[in-house]
Amino acid sequence: MKTSVKATLIAIAVAIVLLIAGIVFALSQRSSAPPAEDGEPQQTVRTDSHVLDEGGEDAVTVVEFLDFECEACGAFYPVVEELREKYAGDITYVVRYFPLPGHVNSTQAAIAAEAAAGQDRFEDMYHRLFETQAQWGEESEETPEVFRAFAEELGLDMAAYDAAVADPATAQRVQADKSDGDRLQVSSTPTFFVDGEQVVLQEWDDLEEAIEKAVNG
């Protein structure tokens, strides 16, 4: 067999293998909420989950598991804000914590957001954390004082904020979201669920396409 022909056949074989591998990976990632022990789907939303937009009884529920320090979450933040505006009234947008172990400040940021939530200021802190991510992300040590300064800038009751940050129940609330995410097979952030089905993110518009399909059928 001529060398050029042999090389062409090898290239074709490699391309086929890569294509098959890509399909298998995509299929393995595309999954609905896994069943619980009793056979019912795991919950993507709980009664204490933070709802940024309430779309009503017939709205599509979009859930984001996020890490405030995650650069990918930061990159998706403006995308999410555009989608929230575009589908206002059609979707209920829910945020859940999923701090990753490789991010030193991720848990502290989530605790700050939860402490703000105790004063009905969750969304204000949510915005502040993403808008300032470059200032405090990728640090070698935790910087809770940075988040406390954000709370002061937002005009929060600082005694109440400090008490919430120190309360073990606040960290437990963050961990509860993380544990739900683990059960839902969340392994990276951001991870989105649309009406209980996990969205496979391969392109920037995959989330919008999933929402559009759910909203308009």
Buried (B, 14 or more C-beta within 10 A) or exposed (E): EEEEEEEEEEEEEEEEEEEEEEEEEEEEBEEBBEEEEEEEEBBBBEEEBBBBBEBEEEBBBBBBBBBBBBBEBBEBBEBBEEBBEEBEEBBBBBBBBBBBEEBBBBBBBBBBBBBBBBBEBBBBBBBBBBEBBEEBBEBEEBBBEBBBEBBEEBEBEEEEBBEBBEBEEBBEBBBBBBEBBEEBEBEEBBBBBBBBBBBBBEEEEEBBEBBBEBBEE
